[in-house]
């Protein structure tokens, strides 16, 4: 079966959907565990300041990778569906060629700018220069992983789409860090960041080679399509670029927040806050996974006009996410100091911040799957003002609240942003489609 036919072959069976969802959730969970174990080793043997450099370098690369891909990854599934419906494999190939060209050009410009800033800007600390250099080196691999991963998922090659970035990259980095400490008895942040650059680059190349071998000629656009590609490029950019905000907020929120917050905190505080934020992401992964798992059932119920089923599906999801987030928060309240103590005594200072970050996840769970439902029903552009305001709040909140409350202020900023995002998205969902995501009740909008 060709790649284009695989996207045209219809929806998953319940069994295949369960297997694919289970694989994604498992990859996320194990990848997060590997990441936490890596951070524990870095914290114990290098300290909070060096782990902050790791967070900033990788976070800046992740954020800029979203910018470099210009929103194309979020548009890939739609183009793949259009190509399948039109039985036009060349359309998808031409689109991907243009996306890769635009991404490569932006990566080159931004990476050059980062390197120039690292070597030329006066007044930067050595840590800041180091972070900028390694962010520049990591940027192309992150951009390729994001763009090609979206294509693999659109073609239902989920292992190829998810595993390199979610599972293999943190696993290989953990192995590298452990080997550097255990075998050579030597660990430096430069070696860790350099090894991470190599790992990310090799995985990006491996994923792209595998993807091209799987899709064959459908992944290439020959010179005869150049005129058509140029004619369509502006339209594709216009459709994709508004999604950059959504991708920044939904895809790399933690990285974005660390990059912003570190401008107002010292390296030690940044390292402690980064660890607290990464711990809270365990709950975020669970909430996101449950919301993803209900989308197929919700879509089917919406298409069938089954009011009762929509209500039941969302209510079950809300019950799971609320119970899970509240239970996790209570666990952190009772054992958070001991949990942070695994990273080192200095990290216990983040206890209050960790509790507040867990409360932010409870807020997210209470609002239900509002953002996902809006995207599912074709109202994703209605979310753009929400994301724009929330990113502005992220900057202003960190500036003001970190000045007032220090480390706790960074966590309070996340709680504020999540509250605005959750309440506003839920209100839009109710206004646009008459759906109360936070209660799981449904009424049809009247004309």
Secondary structure, DSSP 8 states (H G I E B T S, - for coil): --HHHHHHS----HHHHHHHHHHHHHHHHHHHHHHHHHHHHHHHHT-HHHHHHHHHHHHHHHHHHHHHTTTHHHHHHHHHHHHHHHT-HHHHHHHHHHHHHHHHHHHHHHHHHHHHHHHH-TT--HHHHHHHHHHHHHHHHHHHHHHHHHHHHHTT-HHHHHHIIIIIHHHHHHHHHHHHHHTSS---HHHHHHHHHHHHHHHHHHHHHHHHHHHGGGG---GGGHHHHHHHHHHHHHHHHTHHHHHHHHHSHHHHHHHHHGGGS-HHHHHHHHHHHHHHHHHHHHHHHHHHHTHHHHHHHHHHT-HHHHHHHHHHHHHHHHHHHHHHHHHHHHHHHHHHHTT-GGGGGGHHHHHHHHHHHHHHHHH-SHHHHHHHTT-GGGGHHHHHHHHHHHHHHHHHHHHHHTHHHHHHHHHHHHHHHHHHHHHHHHHHH-EETTTTEE-----
